[in-house]
Amino acid sequence: MGLKALLRLDTSVCNKQLRQSLLDILNHLDWETILTGRGTDYTGLRMKWVVAREIALPKLVLSYFPHDQDTIRSFFKYNGMVLKVLKLSDFKGAMTLLTKAIASDCKVLETLSLERCNLTKPITDILNKTTSIKEVRFQNRPLGYRSRIRSNEPRGVKIALFEKVTCLSVIKLALLDPVLLEDAEVIARAFPNVKDFEVHRTSGSALTTLLSAWNDVDTLHLTSMKEMSNSISSIVEQVRMTLKTVVIQDMDLWPAENVLSMLLQCDKLSSVTLCMGYRQHPLLVARLAEHCAARLEVLNVGDAQVTDEDVAAITEHCPNLRVLSMRFLGSCRNYELLLRACTRLEKLRLAPHSTYVAHQATDNTKALFTSIAAYCHNLRFLSFLATSFNGSLISILSKCPKLRVFESLSYRWMDFVGKIKGVEVRGVSSACSTAQFQNDF
C-alpha cells in the first residue's frame, strides 16, 4: 500500500546531496500534492523530476517557479489533464509564462487559489476563459490582521483585477481580505453565480450587498465578523430561504443571542458549525436542534460547554446527524441515548468536559466506547480528545465495521497503532480546530 504525503522542504537548510536523497525517497510515495521549496532552481529540479517519473499530480501548491520555459511547458503539458487544484503564492512578477501554460493545458482545473500574488491580466484571462474552475480563493495581503492594517500595498490591486473579470463557472468564492462596501458590487459582477461564500472581517453592509446580488447563496463561512452584528436582520433577509450550511469562526466575538436569532430564521439549515470557546451558551444548542430537527446533518459546536438539556434536544429532534462534534460531560448516560438515536453518524468528535476527572475516566470511556460500538455502525472517523485513557479500551471499537480513522490526544497514542485492523490511528498535539475537523475525512 502506497503512502500519502504532504512534504514541506526548506531548501535553505538542505544541501545538494540531501535534496537528491529526498527526491529518490519520494519515488515510493503515492503523490497527491507537491509543495515547492524556496528558490527557483529547486522548483525546476522537482518539476523535471516529476515529469521524468511520469507522476500525475491532481493537486499542486506552487511558490516560486523556474524561468526555464521548457520545464514549465513539459510539466503542465504532462499534468494539465489531471491537475484539479492549483495554489499559487508569493508571485510578484508578471507570471505570463506560467499563466499561459495554465490557461492552455489545465483543462480540468477546479480550484484556483491565489495568495499574495501580483494579480495581473494573465490571471484575468484564465478566469474569463475557464469553464471548469468552480472554486476561487483570494488573499492579497499578509495573514496577520495587523500586517494588513500596516500594509502599504494599494487596496485597488484586487479590485482592479475584478473589474476586468466575468467568471460564470465559479460557484465557490473565498475572499480572505476585508471587503469594502464600495467594492462589493464589482465583486458580485465578476462572479455572478456564487452559491458558497467565505468572507473575513467584512462589514455587514458589504456582506448584505453581495448576498442581495447573488440571491441563492446556500453556504456561508464567516470569520471575525463582529462588525456585522448590527446588520443581522438585513443579512438574514437575503439568505433565510436558501441558506443550508453556516460556519461561524470566532463565535465568541458575537453575542450568542444575535447568532441564535439569525439561525432560527433560516428555514433550510442542515449544517451548523460554531467555533465557540470553552464556555456555556444556555440553550443555544438545544434551540438549534429543535429548529433544524430532522434536517440537521452536521452539528459542530467547538469547545462550548454542552448541557444535559442540549444533549436531550439533539437526541429527540436530530436523528439524521452524520457529523457531530462537542464536549461531553462526566456521565455518559445521555450520550448512550444520543448515539442510540443518531445511528447515521459517520464522523464523531468528543472532547472531555472539565468534570471528566481521572477516577471517572476509565469507566466513562468504556461506557462511551461500548455505546459507539453498539449503535454507530456507519462511523468512519472517531476523534477522542482525552489527554489520557486506558488504551486497552480501544479494542472495543473493533466492532465498528466501517471505522477507518481513530484520532487521539493522548501522548501515548502510538500505543494504539495496530490495535484495530484496518484503522489508521492519528495523534494530535492539541484539540483540533472546529473548522479543521469539519473537513478532515
Backbone hydrogen bonds in HBPLUS format (Angstrom, degrees):
<---DONOR---> <-ACCEPTOR-->    atom                        ^
c    i                          cat <-CA-CA->   ^        H-A-AA   ^      H-
h    n   atom  resd res      DA  || num        DHA   H-A  angle D-A-AA Bond
n    s   type  num  typ     dist DA aas  dist angle  dist       angle   num
A0030-ASP N   A0003-LEU O   2.68 MM  27  5.35 155.5  1.74 153.8 162.2     1
A0013-VAL N   A0010-ASP O   3.11 MM   3  6.07 171.2  2.12 127.1 129.5     2
A0014-CYS N   A0011-THR O   3.28 MM   3  4.89 168.3  2.30  98.4 101.6     3
A0019-ARG N   A0015-ASN O   3.00 MM   4  6.28 159.3  2.05 157.1 163.5     4
A0020-GLN N   A0016-LYS O   3.14 MM   4  6.38 164.0  2.16 149.3 152.5     5
A0021-SER N   A0017-GLN O   3.03 MM   4  6.26 153.3  2.11 144.2 151.9     6
A0022-LEU N   A0018-LEU O   2.94 MM   4  6.16 158.1  1.98 152.2 157.4     7
A0023-LEU N   A0019-ARG O   3.00 MM   4  6.29 158.3  2.05 150.6 156.7     8
A0024-ASP N   A0020-GLN O   3.02 MM   4  6.27 148.5  2.12 144.4 152.4     9
A0025-ILE N   A0021-SER O   3.05 MM   4  6.36 151.7  2.14 145.2 152.7    10
A0026-LEU N   A0022-LEU O   3.08 MM   4  6.37 146.9  2.20 146.2 154.9    11
A0027-ASN N   A0024-ASP O   3.18 MM   3  5.60 158.7  2.23 107.9 114.4    12
A0028-HIS N   A0025-ILE O   3.08 MM   3  6.10 170.3  2.09 130.6 131.9    13
A0029-LEU N   A0026-LEU O   3.08 MM   3  5.22 167.8  2.10 111.1 114.6    14
A0061-VAL N   A0034-ILE O   3.17 MM  27  6.08 165.7  2.19 157.5 159.7    15
A0043-THR N   A0039-GLY O   3.34 MM   4  6.58 156.3  2.39 146.1 152.9    16
A0044-GLY N   A0040-THR O   3.06 MM   4  6.20 163.2  2.09 147.4 150.9    17
A0045-LEU N   A0041-ASP O   3.09 MM   4  6.31 151.1  2.18 139.9 148.0    18
A0046-ARG N   A0042-TYR O   3.03 MM   4  6.30 160.2  2.07 150.1 153.8    19
A0047-MET N   A0043-THR O   2.93 MM   4  6.18 156.0  1.99 150.5 157.9    20
A0048-LYS N   A0044-GLY O   2.98 MM   4  6.15 165.1  2.00 151.9 155.0    21
A0049-TRP N   A0045-LEU O   2.98 MM   4  6.16 150.2  2.07 141.0 150.0    22
A0050-VAL N   A0046-ARG O   2.90 MM   4  6.11 157.0  1.96 151.5 155.8    23
A0051-VAL N   A0047-MET O   3.09 MM   4  6.34 167.1  2.11 152.5 155.5    24
A0052-ALA N   A0048-LYS O   2.90 MM   4  6.00 163.6  1.93 149.8 154.9    25
A0053-ARG N   A0049-TRP O   3.20 MM   4  6.32 146.3  2.32 141.2 148.5    26
A0055-ILE N   A0050-VAL O   3.10 MM   5  5.35 175.5  2.10 153.1 154.4    27
A0054-GLU N   A0051-VAL O   3.04 MM   3  4.98 161.1  2.08 105.6 110.5    28
A0084-LYS N   A0058-PRO O   2.78 MM  26  5.21 160.5  1.82 127.6 133.1    29
A0085-VAL N   A0058-PRO O   3.01 MM  27  6.39 154.4  2.08 153.2 160.5    30
A0060-LEU N   A0085-VAL O   2.86 MM  25  6.22 158.6  1.91 155.0 161.4    31
A0087-LYS N   A0060-LEU O   2.89 MM  27  6.31 160.6  1.93 159.7 165.0    32
A0062-LEU N   A0087-LYS O   2.76 MM  25  6.04 169.9  1.77 178.0 174.4    33
A0089-SER N   A0062-LEU O   3.14 MM  27  6.51 152.2  2.22 157.1 158.6    34
A0072-ILE N   A0068-ASP O   3.27 MM   4  6.61 164.3  2.29 156.1 159.4    35
A0073-ARG N   A0069-GLN O   2.96 MM   4  6.13 170.3  1.97 156.3 159.2    36
A0074-SER N   A0070-ASP O   2.95 MM   4  6.00 168.5  1.96 149.2 152.9    37
A0075-PHE N   A0071-THR O   2.96 MM   4  6.00 155.8  2.02 145.8 153.1    38
A0076-PHE N   A0072-ILE O   3.08 MM   4  6.26 177.0  2.09 157.1 157.2    39
A0077-LYS N   A0073-ARG O   2.87 MM   4  5.85 149.1  1.97 146.4 156.1    40
A0078-TYR N   A0074-SER O   3.10 MM   4  6.08 152.8  2.18 138.7 144.6    41
A0079-ASN N   A0075-PHE O   3.03 MM   4  6.21 160.4  2.07 148.3 154.2    42
A0080-GLY N   A0076-PHE O   2.68 MM   4  4.97 128.3  1.95 134.5 142.4    43
A0082-VAL N   A0079-ASN O   3.03 MM   3  5.54 165.6  2.05 120.4 125.0    44
A0083-LEU N   A0079-ASN O   2.90 MM   4  5.77 141.8  2.04 164.7 176.9    45
A0110-GLU N   A0084-LYS O   2.78 MM  26  5.01 157.8  1.83 124.2 131.8    46
A0111-THR N   A0084-LYS O   2.93 MM  27  6.32 155.8  1.99 161.0 167.2    47
A0086-LEU N   A0111-THR O   2.93 MM  25  6.16 164.5  1.95 154.1 158.7    48
A0113-SER N   A0086-LEU O   2.89 MM  27  6.28 160.6  1.93 156.5 160.6    49
A0088-LEU N   A0113-SER O   2.80 MM  25  6.12 165.8  1.82 169.2 166.2    50
A0115-GLU N   A0088-LEU O   2.92 MM  27  6.30 164.0  1.95 158.5 163.7    51
A0090-ASP N   A0115-GLU O   2.91 MM  25  6.42 151.2  1.99 158.0 167.5    52
A0118-ASN N   A0091-PHE O   2.76 MM  27  6.08 136.6  1.94 153.5 167.3    53
A0099-THR N   A0095-MET O   2.87 MM   4  5.95 174.7  1.87 163.3 165.2    54
A0100-LYS N   A0096-THR O   2.97 MM   4  6.00 152.1  2.05 146.7 153.9    55
A0101-ALA N   A0097-LEU O   3.19 MM   4  6.38 155.2  2.25 142.0 148.2    56
A0102-ILE N   A0098-LEU O   2.98 MM   4  6.34 154.2  2.05 148.9 156.7    57
A0103-ALA N   A0099-THR O   2.87 MM   4  6.00 165.8  1.89 147.8 151.7    58
A0104-SER N   A0100-LYS O   2.97 MM   4  6.07 154.5  2.04 147.2 153.4    59
A0105-ASP N   A0101-ALA O   2.99 MM   4  5.87 154.3  2.05 146.4 152.6    60
A0106-CYS N   A0102-ILE O   2.99 MM   4  5.17 155.4  2.05 134.4 141.6    61
A0107-LYS N   A0105-ASP O   3.04 MM   2  5.79 125.6  2.34 110.1  94.5    62
A0134-LYS N   A0110-GLU O   2.79 MM  24  5.18 149.0  1.89 127.1 134.5    63
A0135-GLU N   A0110-GLU O   2.96 MM  25  6.27 158.3  2.01 163.3 167.4    64
A0112-LEU N   A0135-GLU O   2.96 MM  23  6.36 159.9  2.00 153.9 158.0    65
A0137-ARG N   A0112-LEU O   2.97 MM  25  6.42 153.1  2.04 149.4 154.0    66
A0114-LEU N   A0137-ARG O   2.81 MM  23  6.12 168.7  1.83 162.4 163.3    67
A0139-GLN N   A0114-LEU O   2.90 MM  25  6.31 144.0  2.03 162.4 163.4    68
A0116-ARG N   A0139-GLN O   2.60 MM  23  5.97 166.0  1.62 163.9 169.1    69
A0123-ILE N   A0120-THR O   3.06 MM   3  5.72 132.1  2.29 118.0 128.7    70
A0124-THR N   A0120-THR O   3.34 MM   4  6.73 155.1  2.41 143.8 151.0    71
A0124-THR N   A0121-LYS O   2.95 MM   3  4.86 110.7  2.44  96.1 113.5    72
A0125-ASP N   A0121-LYS O   2.90 MM   4  6.24 153.6  1.97 158.3 165.7    73
A0126-ILE N   A0122-PRO O   3.16 MM   4  6.47 152.7  2.24 142.4 148.5    74
A0127-LEU N   A0123-ILE O   3.12 MM   4  6.46 164.3  2.14 155.8 158.5    75
A0128-ASN N   A0124-THR O   2.93 MM   4  6.12 155.0  2.00 152.5 159.9    76
A0129-LYS N   A0125-ASP O   3.06 MM   4  6.06 145.1  2.18 145.4 153.0    77
A0130-THR N   A0126-ILE O   3.06 MM   4  5.94 136.9  2.26 147.4 156.6    78
A0171-ILE N   A0134-LYS O   2.92 MM  37  5.46 150.9  2.00 132.7 137.4    79
A0172-LYS N   A0134-LYS O   2.94 MM  38  6.14 149.7  2.04 164.7 167.4    80
A0136-VAL N   A0172-LYS O   2.97 MM  36  6.46 154.1  2.04 162.4 169.6    81
A0174-ALA N   A0136-VAL O   3.00 MM  38  6.42 155.1  2.06 156.5 161.9    82
A0138-PHE N   A0174-ALA O   2.95 MM  36  6.28 163.8  1.97 164.0 167.6    83
A0176-LEU N   A0138-PHE O   2.92 MM  38  6.07 173.2  1.92 174.1 174.1    84
A0148-ARG N   A0144-GLY O   3.09 MM   4  6.46 146.5  2.21 145.6 154.1    85
A0148-ARG N   A0145-TYR O   3.06 MM   3  5.19 121.1  2.42  96.5 111.0    86
A0149-ILE N   A0145-TYR O   3.12 MM   4  6.51 157.1  2.18 149.4 155.1    87
A0150-ARG N   A0146-ARG O   3.01 MM   4  6.23 155.0  2.07 147.8 153.8    88
A0151-SER N   A0147-SER O   2.96 MM   4  5.84 121.1  2.32 137.0 150.9    89
A0151-SER N   A0148-ARG O   3.22 MM   3  5.12 143.0  2.36  95.3 105.9    90
A0157-VAL N   A0154-PRO O   3.36 MM   3  6.05 174.3  2.37 120.3 121.2    91
A0160-ALA N   A0156-GLY O   2.78 MM   4  5.66 153.8  1.84 149.0 155.2    92
A0161-LEU N   A0158-LYS O   3.09 MM   3  5.36 127.3  2.38 101.2 114.2    93
A0162-PHE N   A0158-LYS O   3.14 MM   4  6.53 160.3  2.18 148.9 154.0    94
A0163-GLU N   A0159-ILE O   2.96 MM   4  6.14 149.9  2.05 152.8 159.3    95
A0164-LYS N   A0161-LEU O   3.04 MM   3  5.66 157.7  2.09 117.0 123.8    96
A0165-VAL N   A0162-PHE O   3.09 MM   3  5.09 169.6  2.11 112.0 113.6    97
A0167-CYS N   A0190-ALA O   2.78 MM  23  5.98 171.6  1.79 167.7 165.0    98
A0195-LYS N   A0171-ILE O   2.80 MM  24  5.24 174.9  1.80 134.4 135.6    99
A0196-ASP N   A0171-ILE O   2.94 MM  25  6.23 155.5  2.00 162.2 166.4   100
A0173-LEU N   A0196-ASP O   2.87 MM  23  6.33 155.9  1.93 169.0 172.3   101
A0198-GLU N   A0173-LEU O   2.90 MM  25  6.32 156.9  1.95 153.2 157.9   102
A0175-LEU N   A0198-GLU O   2.97 MM  23  6.20 164.7  1.99 156.4 154.7   103
A0183-ASP N   A0180-LEU O   2.97 MM   3  5.36 149.9  2.07 110.0 119.5   104
A0184-ALA N   A0181-LEU O   3.23 MM   3  5.35 153.3  2.30 105.2 112.8   105
A0187-ILE N   A0183-ASP O   3.18 MM   4  6.48 160.6  2.22 157.2 162.2   106
A0188-ALA N   A0184-ALA O   3.00 MM   4  6.25 160.8  2.03 151.6 157.2   107
A0189-ARG N   A0185-GLU O   3.05 MM   4  6.24 151.5  2.13 144.1 150.6   108
A0190-ALA N   A0186-VAL O   3.06 MM   4  6.28 147.3  2.17 143.3 152.4   109
A0191-PHE N   A0187-ILE O   3.11 MM   4  6.37 150.5  2.20 152.7 159.0   110
A0218-ASP N   A0195-LYS O   2.86 MM  23  5.61 143.1  2.00 137.5 146.1   111
A0219-THR N   A0195-LYS O   3.16 MM  24  6.46 150.5  2.25 160.5 159.1   112
A0197-PHE N   A0219-THR O   2.97 MM  22  6.25 165.7  2.00 151.9 150.7   113
A0221-HIS N   A0197-PHE O   2.89 MM  24  6.24 152.4  1.96 153.9 155.3   114
A0199-VAL N   A0221-HIS O   2.99 MM  22  6.35 161.3  2.02 169.2 169.5   115
A0223-THR N   A0199-VAL O   3.18 MM  24  6.47 149.6  2.28 157.9 164.0   116
A0201-ARG N   A0223-THR O   3.02 MM  22  6.40 161.7  2.06 164.1 169.3   117
A0207-LEU N   A0203-SER O   3.12 MM   4  6.40 163.0  2.15 151.3 156.1   118
A0208-THR N   A0204-GLY O   2.88 MM   4  6.02 156.6  1.94 146.7 153.4   119
A0209-THR N   A0205-SER O   3.07 MM   4  6.27 154.9  2.14 142.5 148.5   120
A0210-LEU N   A0206-ALA O   3.13 MM   4  6.43 158.7  2.18 148.8 153.8   121
A0211-LEU N   A0207-LEU O   2.95 MM   4  6.18 169.8  1.96 157.4 159.9   122
A0212-SER N   A0208-THR O   2.95 MM   4  6.04 154.4  2.01 148.3 155.0   123
A0213-ALA N   A0209-THR O   3.24 MM   4  6.41 140.5  2.41 137.5 146.8   124
A0213-ALA N   A0210-LEU O   3.12 MM   3  5.26 128.5  2.40  98.0 111.4   125
A0214-TRP N   A0210-LEU O   3.12 MM   4  6.42 145.9  2.25 148.1 157.5   126
A0215-ASN N   A0211-LEU O   3.03 MM   4  6.05 147.7  2.14 148.9 155.4   127
A0216-ASP N   A0214-TRP O   2.70 MM   2  5.85 142.4  1.84 110.9  99.4   128
A0244-LYS N   A0218-ASP O   2.77 MM  26  5.11 167.8  1.78 128.1 132.3   129
A0245-THR N   A0218-ASP O   2.93 MM  27  6.30 160.7  1.97 158.9 164.5   130
A0220-LEU N   A0245-THR O   2.97 MM  25  6.38 155.2  2.04 149.2 155.3   131
A0247-VAL N   A0220-LEU O   2.82 MM  27  6.22 152.5  1.89 157.9 165.8   132
A0222-LEU N   A0247-VAL O   2.78 MM  25  6.18 165.6  1.80 169.3 172.0   133
A0249-GLN N   A0222-LEU O   2.77 MM  27  6.06 163.4  1.79 168.2 172.9   134
A0228-MET N   A0225-MET O   3.08 MM   3  5.74 169.0  2.09 120.2 123.6   135
A0229-SER N   A0226-LYS O   3.44 MM   3  5.78 170.1  2.45 113.9 114.3   136
A0231-SER N   A0228-MET O   2.88 MM   3  5.23 162.0  1.91 116.7 122.3   137
A0235-ILE N   A0231-SER O   3.05 MM   4  6.23 157.5  2.10 159.1 166.1   138
A0236-VAL N   A0232-ILE O   2.89 MM   4  6.07 168.2  1.91 160.2 163.4   139
A0237-GLU N   A0233-SER O   3.09 MM   4  6.22 150.3  2.18 140.2 148.0   140
A0238-GLN N   A0235-ILE O   3.01 MM   3  5.42 139.6  2.18 106.8 117.7   141
A0239-VAL N   A0236-VAL O   3.10 MM   3  5.32 133.0  2.33 102.7 115.0   142
A0240-ARG N   A0236-VAL O   2.84 MM   4  5.31 136.7  2.03 164.5 162.7   143
A0242-THR N   A0239-VAL O   3.03 MM   3  5.26 154.1  2.10 111.7 119.7   144
A0243-LEU N   A0239-VAL O   2.89 MM   4  5.31 169.9  1.90 160.1 157.5   145
A0267-ASP N   A0240-ARG O   3.07 MM  27  6.18 152.5  2.15 161.2 161.3   146
A0270-SER N   A0244-LYS O   2.80 MM  26  5.30 177.4  1.80 140.8 140.1   147
A0271-SER N   A0244-LYS O   3.02 MM  27  6.30 144.4  2.15 165.4 164.3   148
A0246-VAL N   A0271-SER O   3.02 MM  25  6.39 156.4  2.08 152.2 158.1   149
A0273-THR N   A0246-VAL O   2.93 MM  27  6.25 155.9  1.99 159.2 165.1   150
A0248-ILE N   A0273-THR O   2.89 MM  25  6.29 162.5  1.92 161.5 165.5   151
A0275-CYS N   A0248-ILE O   2.96 MM  27  6.16 173.8  1.97 163.0 165.0   152
A0253-LEU N   A0250-ASP O   3.05 MM   3  5.85 168.6  2.06 123.3 126.8   153
A0251-MET N   A0275-CYS O   3.20 MM  24  5.48 148.9  2.30 139.1 142.7   154
A0254-TRP N   A0251-MET O   2.98 MM   3  5.60 164.0  2.01 119.4 124.7   155
A0258-ASN N   A0255-PRO O   2.93 MM   3  5.42 133.0  2.16 111.0 123.4   156
A0259-VAL N   A0255-PRO O   3.33 MM   4  6.78 156.0  2.39 153.5 159.9   157
A0260-LEU N   A0256-ALA O   2.96 MM   4  6.20 169.4  1.97 156.4 159.5   158
A0261-SER N   A0257-GLU O   2.92 MM   4  5.98 154.4  1.99 137.8 145.2   159
A0262-MET N   A0258-ASN O   3.04 MM   4  6.28 155.3  2.10 144.8 150.8   160
A0263-LEU N   A0259-VAL O   2.96 MM   4  6.23 169.1  1.97 159.8 161.9   161
A0264-LEU N   A0260-LEU O   2.94 MM   4  5.97 158.7  1.99 152.7 158.0   162
A0265-GLN N   A0262-MET O   3.24 MM   3  5.58 154.5  2.31 105.8 113.4   163
A0266-CYS N   A0263-LEU O   3.14 MM   3  5.39 164.2  2.17 109.8 114.7   164
A0297-GLU N   A0270-SER O   2.70 MM  27  5.46 173.8  1.71 146.8 148.1   165
A0298-VAL N   A0270-SER O   3.15 MM  28  6.54 154.1  2.22 147.7 153.1   166
A0272-VAL N   A0298-VAL O   2.90 MM  26  6.00 165.7  1.92 144.6 146.2   167
A0300-ASN N   A0272-VAL O   2.96 MM  28  6.29 152.8  2.03 158.8 163.7   168
A0274-LEU N   A0300-ASN O   2.76 MM  26  6.15 162.5  1.79 169.4 174.3   169
A0276-MET N   A0274-LEU O   2.97 MM   2  5.71 120.3  2.34 111.9  95.4   170
A0303-ASP N   A0276-MET O   3.07 MM  27  5.72 154.3  2.13 155.3 150.8   171
A0279-ARG N   A0277-GLY O   2.85 MM   2  5.81 128.4  2.12 112.3  96.4   172
A0305-GLN N   A0279-ARG O   3.06 MM  26  5.42 165.2  2.08 116.9 121.6   173
A0284-LEU N   A0281-HIS O   3.11 MM   3  5.73 169.7  2.12 135.1 137.5   174
A0287-ARG N   A0283-LEU O   2.88 MM   4  5.87 163.0  1.90 146.2 150.5   175
A0288-LEU N   A0284-LEU O   3.06 MM   4  6.26 157.2  2.11 146.1 152.6   176
A0289-ALA N   A0285-VAL O   2.92 MM   4  6.14 161.2  1.95 152.0 157.0   177
A0290-GLU N   A0286-ALA O   3.02 MM   4  6.25 159.0  2.07 149.9 155.2   178
A0291-HIS N   A0287-ARG O   2.95 MM   4  6.14 153.3  2.02 145.0 152.5   179
A0292-CYS N   A0288-LEU O   2.86 MM   4  6.00 178.4  1.86 163.0 163.0   180
A0293-ALA N   A0289-ALA O   2.85 MM   4  5.45 150.2  1.94 137.3 147.1   181
A0295-ARG N   A0292-CYS O   3.08 MM   3  5.55 145.4  2.21 144.8 139.9   182
A0296-LEU N   A0293-ALA O   3.12 MM   3  5.91 153.0  2.20 122.5 128.1   183
A0322-ARG N   A0297-GLU O   2.66 MM  25  5.13 172.1  1.67 135.4 138.1   184
A0323-VAL N   A0297-GLU O   3.02 MM  26  6.42 158.5  2.07 158.0 163.2   185
A0299-LEU N   A0323-VAL O   2.99 MM  24  6.21 162.1  2.02 147.2 152.0   186
A0325-SER N   A0299-LEU O   2.99 MM  26  6.46 145.1  2.12 152.4 158.2   187
A0301-VAL N   A0325-SER O   3.17 MM  24  6.24 168.8  2.18 155.6 152.7   188
A0304-ALA N   A0301-VAL O   3.24 MM   3  6.11 165.6  2.27 148.3 149.8   189
A0310-ASP N   A0307-THR O   3.11 MM   3  5.15 120.4  2.49  95.1 109.3   190
A0311-VAL N   A0307-THR O   3.11 MM   4  6.50 163.7  2.14 153.8 156.8   191
A0312-ALA N   A0308-ASP O   2.91 MM   4  6.10 159.0  1.95 148.9 155.0   192
A0313-ALA N   A0309-GLU O   3.01 MM   4  6.18 150.7  2.10 142.2 149.5   193
A0314-ILE N   A0310-ASP O   3.02 MM   4  6.35 159.4  2.06 154.4 159.5   194
A0315-THR N   A0311-VAL O   2.97 MM   4  6.15 163.3  1.99 150.3 155.3   195
A0316-GLU N   A0312-ALA O   3.01 MM   4  6.17 152.5  2.09 143.7 150.5   196
A0317-HIS N   A0313-ALA O   2.95 MM   4  5.96 160.9  1.99 151.8 156.4   197
A0318-CYS N   A0314-ILE O   2.98 MM   4  5.21 157.3  2.04 143.1 145.2   198
A0346-GLU N   A0322-ARG O   2.72 MM  24  5.11 169.8  1.73 133.1 136.4   199
A0347-LYS N   A0322-ARG O   3.01 MM  25  6.37 152.3  2.09 161.7 166.7   200
A0324-LEU N   A0347-LYS O   3.05 MM  23  6.47 154.4  2.12 151.4 158.9   201
A0349-ARG N   A0324-LEU O   2.88 MM  25  6.30 157.5  1.93 155.9 161.4   202
A0326-MET N   A0349-ARG O   3.07 MM  23  6.44 156.0  2.13 158.0 160.3   203
A0351-ALA N   A0326-MET O   3.16 MM  25  6.46 151.6  2.25 136.7 143.4   204
A0328-PHE N   A0351-ALA O   2.85 MM  23  6.19 148.4  1.95 155.6 163.7   205
A0353-HIS N   A0328-PHE O   2.86 MM  25  5.44 125.5  2.16 163.4 163.2   206
A0335-TYR N   A0332-CYS O   3.11 MM   3  5.12 121.2  2.47  95.1 110.3   207
A0336-GLU N   A0332-CYS O   3.02 MM   4  6.35 141.8  2.17 150.3 160.3   208
A0336-GLU N   A0333-ARG O   3.19 MM   3  5.27 128.0  2.48  96.4 109.4   209
A0337-LEU N   A0333-ARG O   3.33 MM   4  6.73 157.0  2.39 148.2 153.0   210
A0338-LEU N   A0334-ASN O   2.94 MM   4  6.22 151.7  2.02 141.2 149.8   211
A0339-LEU N   A0335-TYR O   2.85 MM   4  5.97 168.3  1.86 149.4 151.7   212
A0340-ARG N   A0336-GLU O   2.98 MM   4  6.08 147.3  2.08 141.7 151.0   213
A0341-ALA N   A0337-LEU O   3.06 MM   4  6.25 142.5  2.20 139.5 148.9   214
A0341-ALA N   A0338-LEU O   3.07 MM   3  5.15 123.1  2.40  95.0 109.5   215
A0342-CYS N   A0338-LEU O   2.86 MM   4  6.08 149.9  1.95 151.5 160.7   216
A0380-ARG N   A0346-GLU O   2.74 MM  34  5.19 169.8  1.75 129.7 133.2   217
A0381-PHE N   A0346-GLU O   3.09 MM  35  6.48 149.2  2.19 150.0 158.7   218
A0348-LEU N   A0381-PHE O   2.93 MM  33  6.28 161.0  1.96 156.2 161.6   219
A0383-SER N   A0348-LEU O   2.82 MM  35  6.22 163.2  1.84 158.3 163.3   220
A0350-LEU N   A0383-SER O   2.85 MM  33  6.25 160.3  1.89 172.3 179.0   221
A0385-LEU N   A0350-LEU O   2.90 MM  35  6.22 161.2  1.93 158.7 163.6   222
A0356-TYR N   A0353-HIS O   2.97 MM   3  5.49 164.0  2.00 119.8 123.6   223
A0357-VAL N   A0355-THR O   2.93 MM   2  5.58 124.9  2.24 110.5  94.2   224
A0360-GLN N   A0357-VAL O   3.05 MM   3  5.59 146.7  2.16 114.6 124.5   225
A0361-ALA N   A0357-VAL O   3.12 MM   4  6.10 129.2  2.39 147.2 161.3   226
A0361-ALA N   A0358-ALA O   3.11 MM   3  5.13 139.6  2.28  99.8 111.3   227
A0364-ASN N   A0360-GLN O   3.00 MM   4  6.03 170.4  2.01 168.5 171.5   228
A0365-THR N   A0361-ALA O   2.86 MM   4  5.91 162.6  1.89 154.3 159.6   229
A0366-LYS N   A0362-THR O   2.96 MM   4  6.07 161.8  1.99 150.0 155.1   230
A0367-ALA N   A0363-ASP O   3.00 MM   4  6.21 160.7  2.04 146.6 151.9   231
A0368-LEU N   A0364-ASN O   2.84 MM   4  6.02 158.2  1.89 148.9 155.5   232
A0369-PHE N   A0365-THR O   2.82 MM   4  5.96 174.3  1.83 157.3 158.7   233
A0370-THR N   A0366-LYS O   2.92 MM   4  5.97 153.9  1.99 143.8 151.6   234
A0371-SER N   A0367-ALA O   3.05 MM   4  6.25 150.4  2.14 141.6 148.8   235
A0372-ILE N   A0368-LEU O   2.93 MM   4  6.27 157.7  1.98 151.5 158.2   236
A0373-ALA N   A0369-PHE O   2.88 MM   4  6.10 165.7  1.91 151.9 155.3   237
A0374-ALA N   A0370-THR O   2.97 MM   4  6.08 143.8  2.11 137.8 147.9   238
A0375-TYR N   A0371-SER O   2.99 MM   4  6.07 153.1  2.06 152.4 157.3   239
A0376-CYS N   A0372-ILE O   2.84 MM   4  5.14 155.4  1.90 141.3 148.2   240
A0379-LEU N   A0376-CYS O   3.34 MM   3  5.40 166.8  2.36 105.7 109.0   241
A0404-ARG N   A0380-ARG O   2.87 MM  24  5.16 169.4  1.88 125.8 129.3   242
A0405-VAL N   A0380-ARG O   3.11 MM  25  6.48 147.6  2.22 150.9 160.2   243
A0382-LEU N   A0405-VAL O   2.99 MM  23  6.29 163.5  2.02 154.2 159.1   244
A0407-GLU N   A0382-LEU O   2.82 MM  25  6.21 159.3  1.86 156.4 161.4   245
A0384-PHE N   A0407-GLU O   2.82 MM  23  6.05 158.2  1.87 169.2 163.6   246
A0393-LEU N   A0390-ASN O   3.03 MM   3  5.86 162.4  2.06 124.6 129.5   247
A0394-ILE N   A0391-GLY O   3.14 MM   3  5.75 163.7  2.17 115.8 120.6   248
A0395-SER N   A0392-SER O   3.38 MM   3  6.14 160.9  2.42 115.5 119.0   249
A0396-ILE N   A0393-LEU O   3.04 MM   3  5.71 157.5  2.09 117.6 123.7   250
A0397-LEU N   A0394-ILE O   2.98 MM   3  5.62 145.6  2.10 115.6 123.6   251
A0398-SER N   A0395-SER O   3.11 MM   3  5.53 164.9  2.13 112.2 116.8   252
A0399-LYS N   A0396-ILE O   3.35 MM   3  6.36 169.0  2.37 123.0 124.8   253
A0400-CYS N   A0397-LEU O   2.95 MM   3  5.56 165.3  1.97 121.8 123.5   254
A0403-LEU N   A0400-CYS O   3.33 MM   3  5.61 164.7  2.35 113.1 117.6   255
A0424-GLU N   A0404-ARG O   2.78 MM  20  5.97 166.7  1.80 146.9 142.5   256
A0406-PHE N   A0424-GLU O   2.82 MM  18  6.20 160.0  1.86 162.1 166.0   257
A0426-ARG N   A0406-PHE O   2.86 MM  20  6.25 159.6  1.90 155.1 160.7   258
A0408-SER N   A0426-ARG O   2.96 MM  18  6.33 162.0  2.00 155.5 158.8   259
A0428-VAL N   A0408-SER O   3.12 MM  20  6.30 148.5  2.22 149.7 152.1   260
A0413-TRP N   A0410-SER O   3.13 MM   3  5.33 140.6  2.30 121.0 117.6   261
A0415-ASP N   A0412-ARG O   2.90 MM   3  5.63 151.2  1.98 121.9 129.7   262
A0416-PHE N   A0413-TRP O   2.91 MM   3  5.48 156.8  1.96 115.3 122.7   263
A0417-VAL N   A0414-MET O   3.19 MM   3  5.43 155.2  2.25 105.9 113.0   264
A0419-LYS N   A0416-PHE O   3.00 MM   3  5.45 163.1  2.03 135.1 136.1   265
A0423-VAL N   A0420-ILE O   3.24 MM   3  5.68 157.4  2.30 137.5 134.4   266
A0437-PHE N   A0433-SER O   3.02 MM   4  6.26 163.8  2.04 155.9 159.4   267
A0438-GLN N   A0434-THR O   3.12 MM   4  6.35 150.4  2.22 143.6 151.9   268
A0439-ASN N   A0436-GLN O   3.14 MM   3  5.51 135.1  2.35 105.5 115.9   269
A0440-ASP N   A0436-GLN O   3.08 MM   4  6.01 124.6  2.40 146.3 161.6   270
A0440-ASP N   A0437-PHE O   3.30 MM   3  5.12 145.4  2.43  97.4 107.0   271
A0441-PHE N   A0439-ASN O   3.09 MM   2  6.04 132.2  2.32 106.0  92.9   272
